[in-house]
Amino acid sequence: MLITGTLLLPDEREGGHGLRLSTGSLIVRNGRIAEVREGEPAGRPDLGGGDAMILPGFIDAHLHLPQFDSIGADGLELLEWLERVVYPAEARWADPDFAGAMALRACRQLASFGTTGIGAYLTVHHGASLAAARAVESFGLRGIVGQTLMDREAPAELTRPAMQLLAEADAFVESLKRRPRIEAAITPRFAIACSPELLVGAGAIAKRTGSPVQTHLAETEAECRRVAELFGGTPYTEVYERAGLLGERTILGHGIRLDDAERATLARTRSVIAHCPTANTFLRAGSMDRAGLLRAGVRLALGSDVAGGPDRSMVRVARAMLEVAKARGDAPPTAADCWRQITAGNAEALGWTDSGRITPAAWADLVVAAPDVPWRDAPDPPARLLYAWDDRWITATLAAGRLVYSRG
């Protein structure tokens, strides 16, 4: 496959952490980028063309597939929102067929917004989680996905005994071993919903299998108070460290209410905070101190957190990241930072070295877009594209070289 247009490429002059735009073409073979050619392309393209932009597929580091039909339940605090909106939605996943069909529908939505990689929570239902993981894999997205683990402080139909959940988590990891595009994550929902036995057992499985870990951390004041009550005043981050759940492949959603000692723990363990600015705003949880976390050496990712976050578009989530920093009075990320975060930055946070970038041998996870605003001669082209972005610009999304979305 030949794809031509203006390519969003890594800028090696900035140690690979910058981005640059260059006219060129891509050759895609066997699901990967075989060649990157800069300069005026020769030959008739299969996708793209002179006015097209070719970007790495966007990566969403934190979302909930069972919640895609629950967007927009406004006016509730986190714990009440879980009880009244999220848990009833997740209870519907008792039916594996429903779960698989819904996961597939969510994948189609994500692809239409240019998302090709995800860090996804499923539900407590083992059969449904397997069905959903298979749906994500069959559709073609790359992902880490996890059966959610809860053994307390949730409706009876959504809790299981700790030992049962740990056996199922083990089986879930085994079922997804050696898959090129999908990987099992150990996924305790958050400390409130998990007994110490479940947390310690989950940490042991993650260590033994090398699996990534997903959970939530310090999103709201009420949540933090309840964790303190349940764990005898132990700091929230320390609860996870004692359970063996922190590490360089641990993705912790939110991280709004963290003191200096907790930030130091996260930096020392190389754990990742998934910043979810649209969800934090929607649920009025607060605003994450992105600049302070970076100064403390904490690694960051970015997530939509659907359905707490109402936006499925990672470009809009990236713009919200910038706008929240401005509102806090912090030095905001640049537009180039935003584009990098939703591509290579999130890939690195999820432990992927061959996604989120347009380089030879990387997966051909790509977005083809046709901007309808003049941007090439703008003072800051990435900023023009970020602020003017319209998801209707996306004409095609490829996952592993396969067309998974096409406009018209």
N, C-alpha and C positions, 0 to 999 in steps of 0.2 A: 504494500500500500504506500502511495506517495501522498504526503500531506504538505502543503505549502502555505506560507503567510509570514506574518511577523511573529517570531518566536520569543517567548519569555524564557531566558536562559540564565544559568548561574553566572555570576561575575567573579572570576577567579582573582581579579585584582583586589577584591575585598576578602580574600581567604575562602571564597566559595559562599560567603554569607550575604553577598549583594545580588542584585538582579540587573540584567540588561536586556534590551530589546534589539533584535537583529532580524533582518529579512533572511529567509532561508527555507529549508525543506527537511522533512524527516522521511526516512524509509523505515517502515514497520514490517517486521517478520516474526512469525511465531509468537505473537503477543508482546513482543518487546521492541524497543527502539533499536534498530540495527545501525542506523547512520544518522548523524546530524550534519547538514551541509549549510554553511552560511553563504550569503550572496544571492544574486538573482537566480531563482530556480529554473531548471530546464525540464521540459516535459509537462504533460497535462496532469494535474493533480486528481487524485481520487476524492480528496476533501480539501477544503480551504480555497486559496486563491489569493490574488493580489491584495484584497481589502481585508483578509481574514487575520485574526489573532489566534495563535496556537499557544495554549497555556497548559501546564501540568494540571491534571485533575485535582480538584479540591479535596481536602481531607478534613473530616469532622471527628475530633478526638473524643467527644463525649455526647452521646445521645441515647434515647430509649426507644427502641422500635415499637414496643406495645403502646406507646403514648401518642402515636401519630394522629389518631382520631380525637385526641383530647386537647388540641391546641386551642387557647383562647378562654379557658375557664378562669376568669379574672376575679380579683378582689379577695383572695384567700391567702393566708400565711402558709408557709411550706407544710407544716405537719397537718393542718386542716385540709390543705389541698391534696395531700397524699390520701387521707382518709376518704374524702368526698369525691375525688375525681380519678386519681391514679389507680388506687387499689381496685375499684370496680372495673376499670378498663383492663387491668392486668388479669383479673379473675376470668375474663373471657378467653384467655389463653389456656384454660383447662382443656380446650379442644385443639389438638395438634394441627388438624386441618385448617382451622381458623387461623392459628398462629402462622403457619406456613404461607397461607394466602395473604395475610396482612403484611408479613415481612416482605413478601415479593412486591406488594403494592407500595410499601414504603421505599423500597429500592428504586422503583420506577420514578417516584417523586424526587428522590435524591439525585438520580442521574439527570433529571430535567433541570436541576439547579447546578449541574457540573460536579457533583460530589462523586468520587470514585473510591474513596477509602473511609472507613468508619471505625470508631471504638464504640461498641454498642452493648447496652444492657438488654437482657431478655426478661424472662420472668422466673418464678420459682419452679415452674412446671418443667420436669426433665424432658418428657417426650415432646412438648411444644418447643422447648429451647433447641432441641436437636432438629426439629422440623424447620424452625426459623433459620438456624445456621446453614442448613442445606439450601434453603431458599436464597440466602445471601450469596452463597457459593455458586449456585446454578445461574443466578442473574449475572454474576461476574464482578461484583464489587470486591475490593480487598478489605479485610476487616479482622479485628479482634472482637470476639463476641463471647458473652458469658451468661450462663444460667445464674440468675440472681439468688442469693442465699439469704434467707430470713428464718429465724426460729423463735421470734418473740416480737411483741409490740406491733403487731399487724393483724389483720383479720385471720381467723382460723383457717380459712380456705387458702391462704397464701403463706402459711408457715408450715414447716416440717421439722421433725426432730433433727438435732444437729448431726448425729451420726448418719442418718439417711442422706442429708444434704451433702456431707463430705464424701460419702460413697458415690453419690450422683455427680459431684464435681470431678471426682477422679475419673469416672466413666466418660464424662463429657470431654475431658482433656484427651483421653485415649481415643475417643471417636473421631477427633479432628487432627490427630497426629499426622505429620508428613503431608499436609495439604499445602499446596503452593501459595494459595491466596487467602486462606481463612485459618484462624488460630483461636483456640479456646483461651479465655481469660478467667481467672478466679475472681468472682464478683460478689463479695459481701455487700449488701446494699449500703448500709452505714452502721455505725456502732450501736445506735439505738435498737436496730432490728436484729442484732446479732449478739448472742451470748458470748462470754469469754471463751468457752469451749469451742464454739463455731469459729471465732476469729483465729484462735491459735491453730485449729485444724486446717483452716484455709491457708494460713501462712505456711504451714508445713507442706501442704500440697504444692503451693507455688514454688517453694524452695526445691522440693524434690524433682518437680517436672520442668522447672525453668519457665513456667507460664507467666504471662503478664498478670497484673492485678489491677482491678478497677474498683473504686469505691468513692464515697463522698466524704468531705471534710469541711467542718466549720462554715456552714452556709448561713445559718441564722442564729440569733441569740437564743431562741427557745430550744433549738436543737442542741446547742452547746450546753445549755443548762441541764437538759435531760441526760446528756452523756456524762456530765459531772456527777449527777445523781446516781446513775447506774454503775459508774466505775470508781466510786469513792473519791471523787475529786481529781483523779488522774487526768492530766492534760490530754486533750483529744488526740493530738499527734502521737503522744506517748502510748496511748491505747493501741494504736496500730503498730508502733515500733515494737512494743513488748510481744505482740502477736506474730512478729516476723513478716509483716505485710508491707514494709517500706523497702524501696530499692529502685534501681534505675529503670525498671519496667513497670513501676507503679504509677497509675494515673489517678489523681485525687481531684474529684470535681469540686470547684468553687474556691475553697481556701480564703474566705473573706476575713474571718476573725482568728488571726494567728498572732501570737506574741513573738518577741525576738527569739526566745529559746526554741519555739516550734519552728520558726523559719530556719534557724541554724540546724535543727534536726533534719529538716527536709533537704537542705543544701548538702549536709554531710552524707546522707543516704542516697543522694542524686534522684530523689523522687520528683515526680512531675505534678504540678498543679494545672488542671484544665480550667482556664479562665472561661466563664460562661456569661458574658456581659448582658446579653439580651434576656437570659433567664433571671439573672440577678435583678434586673430592672423590673421585669414582669411580675415577679413574686415579691418585689420590694424587700429583697434580702439585704441589700447594701451594695457597695461597690468595692471590688477587689483592688488592693493596692499593688498594681502591677509593677510600678517603678520601685517600690520598696522591696518586693520579692526579688526582682532582678538584682538590686543592690546587694541583697543578702545571698545571692548566688543560687537562688532556686530556679530550677528549670520550669519552663512554661509551655503549655499547649493552649489550644483554643477550641471550644466546642459550642454547638448550638443548644445543647441540652433540651432538645425537643422532648416533652411538650412544655416544660417550664419555660423554655425559650420558644417564642412564636415564629421565629424565622428559620426556614430550612436552607436559605441561601448563605453559604459561608462568606461570600463577599460582604453581605450586609452585616454578618456577625463581626467580621474584621473591622468594618467601619465603626461598629458600635464599640469595639475595643479602643479605637482611637478617640472616639467621642467621650467615652467614660473617663479616659485619662485627662482629656481637656477639662471636663467638668470638675474633676478632683483638683485641678491646678497643677497636675504633674506634667513633666515633659512627655508629650505623646509620642507613640511610635510613628515613624514615617509611613507614607503610603507603600513604599517598597518593603518596609518591615511587615506591613499587613499582608501583602501578596506572598511574601516568603513564609509567613506564619501558617497560612492556610494551605501551603504546598510542602516545601521541604522541611519547614520548621515542625509542623505536625507529624510528618513522616518520621523525623528523627526522634521526636518524643515517643512515638509508638514503637520505636526500635526497627524501623524500616530504612534500609540504606539504598534500596532500588525502587523507590516510589517518590512522588512529589517533585520530580525534577526532570527536565528534558536533557538527558545525557544518554550516550550509547550504553546498551545493556539494561537500562531501566525498563520497568514495565511500561507499556504503551497505554498509560492512563492519561487521557488527554481531553481538553476542552477546545472546541473550535468555536470562535465567537466572531460576530460581525458588528463592531461598534458603529453607531449611527451619529457619533459626534466627532468633530475634528480633534484628534489627540496627538498625532505624531509630532506636531510643532508646538505643543503646549509647553510652558516653562517646566512643568513636572509631569511628563506623560503618565507615570503610574498613579499620581494623584488625580489627574483628569479622569482616568479610567475607573478608579475606585469610587469617586464621588458621583460620577455620572452613570455608574454601572446599572444596567437593566438586564435582568435575567433573560429577557426575550432576545437578547443578543446571541445567546447560545444557540448555535445551529446544529451541533453534534457533540455527543459525549462518547468517548471510547473507554472501555475497561479491558485491559489486557489485549488491546488491538481490536476488540470487537465492538461494533456499534451498539450501544445500549440506549441511546436517545438520539432522535433526529427530529428537528422541527420541520414539520411538513413532509 
